[in-house]
Amino acid sequence: MGVAIGKSGTDVARQAADVILTDDNFATLVDAVEQGRCVYANIRKFVQYLLSCNIGEVLTMFLGILMGMPVVLLPTQLLLVNLVTDGLPAIALGLEPPEPEAMEQSPRKPDESFFSDGLMGRIFFRGILIGICTLGTFSTVLCMEGSLAAARTATLCTLILSQLIHVFECKSEKRTLFSVPYGNNLWLISAALISLGILVTCIYIPILQTIFTPVFLSKMQLCIAVGFSLIVPIFSGIFGWLQRK
């Protein structure tokens, strides 16, 4: 690749070059490569997050039908899940800064698959975990003599919480949820808090209750929903650690 300087370089050099440095500083090439790797990594993180979350949603509904359960989530509740998890958190994930070890990695091969380094396996594994744990919440609350509306509300909480937790797992392909830096992307933290606020608002504001039909949860039901959502990152962290070993 030919490189020319833009200010003091000749016209012939600039016309023949593939890249022109407008600031005449060759160190800019290092920054450009780092930003390029960051953009590519963020696209992988974005795809991993959205695909695994959608696999979890599809699996929740599909397995519920196969097992002869009542409809796990209503259409309006599924719409709320997509509104909360596929919006701000996914966009904020695309604003991740470069990881410290980005420049230590070897260059990618031109023919390398986008889903290389086990990305597809992580997507399916995480999506399956989300679906199973979400169904676990629905079955547990329903078996504890909870109403169908309460089971759906707890399921809605588990699905959204597990996906909001997962967005922080997607911050890095090399680290687990317990070792990623949280303070380097305040946009992501803000997006997660806003999404969580939307969930709480839809459950406890009477006007929105008529649209999404959630109900108030007891302390036990809420603990079940939160507990199942925490199972997902624990198993995912163990799987990631074993995979790196």
Disulfide bonds with the S-S distance in Angstrom:
none
